Amino acid sequence: MKKITDDIYYVGVNDRRKALFENIWPLPHGVSYNSFLIADEKTALIDTVDICYSDIFFGRVKEALNGRAPDYLIVNHMEPDHSGSIRLLRQLYPDLRIVGNRQTFGMLAGYYGIRDGLYEVKEKDTLDLGRHRLTFYMAPMVHWPEVMMAYDETDRTLFSADAFGTYGTLDGGVTDTEMNVEAFWEEMIRYYANIVGKYGNPVRKTLDKLQTLDIRTICSTHGPVWREHCDRAIGLYDRMSRYEGKKGVTIAYGSMYGHTELMAEAIAGALSDNGVREIAMYDASKTHASYILKDVFKYNGLIIGSPTYSGQLFPEIDALLNKIEICEVKNRVFGYFGAFTWAGTAVKRLAAFADSMGWQTAGEPVEQKHAMNADTYDKCRALGKAVAESL
């Protein structure tokens, strides 16, 4: 338990055991499940934690309550890593009133069989706790339909659900003023790309609502509490929700025996020779798509290469393209290339992908039969130069 302000306590937990977030995305540095308690004339707990950590969580809640019972549980987000302990919490505190919106209550019933003791709120409804007054803002599809945020006017604190969250545990400190947060910025981009990326328009609508608020502290459900860097966190979300990549290129390729990789190397060299300083290059068989997606969101250029594999795209490239399509990434400069031995289809399939995304295609795609030769090398260099000039 740690204090955020005089009346607001952090009662979240760290998960260093889980290997994959949502059983998809790698967690090399774990993840935190953040929960907060406002101890006022009335007490309000904001979100819970994954049920695997409920014992630790309940201990911290009891310590912060100091012999009192929670009057309200505010459910900003129903995903099980935040709602998983609700049923057990209600058993501990049967008089607890659960605050949420209509969408919240349908999920409460479906997941946990809870249908009573509910307090419904709508856009800009308020809840007075005494010194603290919470105002609620609906944030549907950031990144579930029931998501809402609660703004505490007294301490000018936004409880933002998953928005502005990151991967990574909190190793001692909780607020950004207590730790070195540089590593968290890349993890915020990766988290956004993996989890929120598809929902740029809903994020924009929510950011428009937040512009009217004087936000001095952001309490997300994952990662650091933002205080010193509130504006940076909001600015990062603003840029990503617009799909505005910084100048740079992500190159992702598949290669069975190194021939497609040599094409990628030639293209990367041409990018560098033509002034591109930010180049992120990935072998899709070795690097998890989570990290490639991060840089697809981060940079405004993308080049994909694939050999033909059983008449299709290389499987790891095909899977990557599927994830990019799901995220509906917009406004990228795109180049592509491929290799084959007896029948080439990879380049045709990459062309169809480019059409489906509606991206600007730069240069001429390169298709290589067998091994690299001088002509193929020159074409790869030309592709790299064309992409660089289009950024």
GIHUCOR-V712937 format. One record per backbone hydrogen bond with DSSP energy under -0.5 kcal/mol. CO is the residue of the C=O (numbers start at 1). NH is the residue of the N-H. E is the energy in kcal/mol with one decimal. If there is no record, write none. Layout:
# GIHUCOR-V712937
co:nh:e
CO:NH:E
CO:NH:E
This chain:
# GIHUCOR-V712937
co:nh:e
2:10:-4.1
7:9:-0.5
7:39:-2.9
8:4:-3.5
8:5:-1.4
9:11:-0.6
9:37:-2.3
10:2:-1.6
13:33:-2.7
14:16:-0.5
15:31:-1.9
19:27:-2.1
20:23:-1.3
21:24:-2.3
21:25:-2.5
25:21:-3.6
27:30:-1.5
29:169:-2.0
30:168:-2.3
31:15:-2.9
32:34:-0.6
33:13:-2.2
35:11:-2.9
35:12:-0.5
36:46:-3.5
37:9:-2.9
37:39:-0.7
38:40:-0.9
38:44:-2.2
42:40:-1.2
43:71:-1.1
43:72:-2.1
44:38:-3.0
45:47:-0.7
45:74:-3.3
46:36:-1.5
49:85:-0.8
50:53:-2.2
51:54:-1.6
53:57:-2.3
54:58:-3.2
55:59:-1.8
56:60:-1.8
57:61:-2.4
58:62:-2.5
59:63:-1.9
60:64:-2.2
61:65:-2.4
62:66:-1.6
62:67:-0.7
65:68:-1.2
71:97:-2.1
72:45:-2.8
73:75:-0.6
73:99:-3.4
74:47:-2.4
74:76:-0.9
76:148:-1.9
79:82:-2.9
79:83:-1.9
80:84:-1.6
81:50:-0.7
82:48:-2.1
83:86:-2.2
85:89:-2.3
86:90:-2.6
87:91:-1.6
88:92:-1.8
89:93:-2.4
93:96:-2.0
97:73:-2.5
97:99:-0.6
98:119:-2.9
99:75:-2.8
100:121:-2.2
101:105:-2.1
102:106:-1.5
103:107:-1.5
104:108:-2.5
105:109:-2.0
106:110:-1.9
107:111:-3.1
108:112:-2.1
108:114:-1.4
109:113:-1.4
113:115:-0.6
117:98:-2.7
119:100:-1.9
122:125:-2.5
125:136:-2.4
127:134:-2.7
129:42:-2.4
132:129:-3.1
132:130:-0.8
133:153:-2.1
134:127:-2.2
135:151:-3.0
136:124:-3.3
137:149:-2.8
139:142:-1.3
144:141:-2.1
144:142:-0.9
144:147:-1.1
147:139:-2.8
149:137:-2.7
150:152:-0.5
150:159:-3.3
151:135:-2.2
151:153:-0.8
152:156:-0.9
152:157:-1.5
156:216:-2.9
156:217:-1.5
157:152:-3.3
157:159:-0.6
158:160:-0.8
158:219:-3.4
159:150:-2.0
160:163:-1.5
161:221:-2.4
162:165:-1.8
168:32:-0.7
169:171:-0.8
170:172:-1.4
171:173:-0.5
174:225:-2.6
175:178:-1.9
176:179:-0.6
179:181:-0.8
181:184:-1.2
181:185:-0.8
182:185:-1.0
182:186:-0.7
183:187:-1.2
184:188:-2.1
185:189:-2.0
186:190:-2.3
187:167:-0.5
187:191:-2.5
188:192:-2.8
189:193:-2.8
190:194:-2.5
191:195:-2.8
191:196:-0.7
192:196:-1.2
192:197:-2.4
196:199:-2.8
197:200:-0.5
199:203:-2.1
200:204:-2.3
201:205:-2.2
202:206:-2.0
203:207:-2.7
204:208:-2.1
205:209:-1.4
206:210:-2.0
207:211:-1.2
209:212:-1.2
210:213:-1.9
213:215:-1.1
214:216:-0.6
217:158:-2.9
218:220:-0.8
218:226:-2.2
219:160:-1.3
221:34:-2.8
224:226:-0.6
225:176:-2.4
225:227:-0.5
226:218:-2.9
227:230:-0.8
229:233:-2.3
230:234:-2.5
231:235:-2.6
232:236:-2.3
233:237:-1.9
234:238:-2.3
235:239:-2.4
236:240:-2.4
237:241:-2.5
238:242:-1.0
239:244:-2.3
240:243:-1.3
243:245:-1.1
246:300:-2.1
248:301:-1.6
249:251:-0.5
249:280:-2.6
250:252:-0.5
250:303:-2.8
251:282:-2.9
252:305:-2.2
253:284:-2.8
258:262:-1.7
259:263:-1.3
260:264:-2.0
261:265:-2.2
262:266:-2.0
263:267:-2.2
264:268:-2.5
265:269:-2.2
266:270:-1.8
267:271:-2.2
268:272:-2.3
269:273:-2.4
270:274:-1.1
271:274:-0.5
271:276:-2.4
272:275:-1.7
275:277:-0.7
277:279:-0.8
278:249:-2.5
279:281:-0.6
280:251:-3.1
282:253:-2.1
282:284:-0.8
283:286:-1.6
283:287:-2.4
288:291:-1.4
288:292:-1.1
289:293:-3.0
290:294:-1.3
291:295:-1.4
292:296:-1.9
293:297:-2.1
294:298:-1.6
295:299:-2.4
298:246:-2.7
300:333:-2.7
301:250:-2.3
302:335:-2.0
303:252:-2.4
304:337:-1.8
305:254:-1.4
306:339:-1.2
307:314:-0.7
309:312:-1.6
312:309:-3.1
314:317:-0.9
314:318:-2.5
315:319:-2.4
316:320:-1.7
317:321:-2.7
318:322:-1.9
319:323:-1.7
320:324:-2.2
321:325:-2.5
322:326:-2.2
323:327:-1.8
324:328:-0.8
324:329:-1.1
325:328:-0.8
332:334:-0.5
332:360:-1.1
333:302:-2.9
334:362:-2.7
335:304:-2.0
336:366:-1.2
337:306:-1.6
338:368:-2.7
339:308:-2.3
340:370:-2.7
345:349:-2.1
346:350:-2.2
347:351:-2.1
348:352:-1.9
349:353:-1.9
350:354:-2.2
351:355:-2.1
352:356:-2.2
353:357:-1.7
354:358:-1.2
354:359:-1.2
360:334:-3.1
366:338:-2.4
368:340:-2.2
368:370:-0.5
373:377:-2.6
374:378:-2.2
375:379:-2.0
376:380:-2.5
377:381:-2.3
378:382:-2.2
379:383:-2.2
380:384:-2.4
381:385:-2.4
382:386:-2.3
383:387:-2.3
384:388:-2.3
385:389:-2.3
386:390:-1.0
387:390:-0.6
387:391:-0.8
388:391:-0.8
